[in-house]
Amino acid sequence: MAQVWAAAPLSGSVRPVALKLVLPEFSSDREYGHMFVDEARVAAAIHHPNVCEIRELGSDGERLYMVLELVPGDSLTGLIQKGNEFRPLPDGIAARILAGACAGLHAAHEALGKDGQPLGIVHRDVSPPNILVSVHGHVKVSDFGIAKARYQLHARTRTGEIKGKFAYIPPEQILARGVDRRADIYALGCVLYVATLGLRPFGSGAEALAKIVQGRYRRPHEVRPGYPAELEAIIVRALASDPGARFQTAEEMRIALDTWMVNTGLLVMESDVGRVVRERLSPERRAVVEAALGAGRALPDALAQRLLAPKDHPEAPTAKSQISSPPGSAPREEPPEGSPDVPTWRPLRSDAEGEARGSPEEERTTVEAIPAALIPSIHPPAKR
């Protein structure tokens, strides 16, 4: 229902961003509009280095958009899947990535509203496409599009309706018994299974539902002899059919993963994760990543010259001081009288498509025309 682009601001910040746009055919869908706004509000309530940061929410005509932090790398799906083939990650790398995802989800689960009360956020779509990993080894949880939260605008899940990917949803959700944060922990167990074994524990599609309810799956050591027993115990606990038998918080699961790595002598750093990401990038994705990193390397010449030029008034800057024009390679043209003074984005590369603190609803950002010939998105939106 949305396109996600790698984009670079024409003014203001020199850092590239991710620009998420509702597809034109869904622009008039009120329910989807509510879901899109809910996604931005949920993400804006979470402040953690392991959660993809939202920077702006707005509209261009009838099209809603979000500006998000750009993660130069790939999703966990891209790292473990090549065509129809799954390529498991080394156990330590997978554990480090999942530990980061646990940290981000725990921050989401613990987020508070303006009234100081818990928001009750449940992601409900924890899966490999929504765990992003950068070439620097940073892990980010993304896409809160179907998250459940206390203040959501869109309709609550109806009886008989399932939101999420069949391969990663817990039995209590299938049985319409309600979900809480432990549903995300169950999904994390599925993701850890996939990342280390290259197989989904219950398969995929509707046929997975019966197996999930019955708790039928092959234990990791049955798939791969010699699988670490302590790591298997973490998966088995996360996949317990009874929510009370699982880790009760994502933080507990993170600690279990870190403890396993310490006990086995695995010292896995972010640089190790980043190396694996760089090794597994497809040529198309690598081109987008290099363009994104290149766009943010250099301070625009005009801004550098302005900062270093002799000042007529050499007084020390104060809280009221400001640069009179935004960063950029050329002076900014003054907008027509009466038009809003807002930033404008352009696609980072003419052939690049990619997958953001909300601004007031009345603010409007103009987006340049988007070229038709595109390569796959840098953060492909999850299928709903």
Order of alpha helices (4+ residues) and beta strands (2+ residues): beta-beta-alpha-beta-beta-beta-alpha-beta-beta-alpha-beta-beta-alpha-alpha-alpha-alpha-alpha-alpha-alpha-alpha-alpha-beta-beta
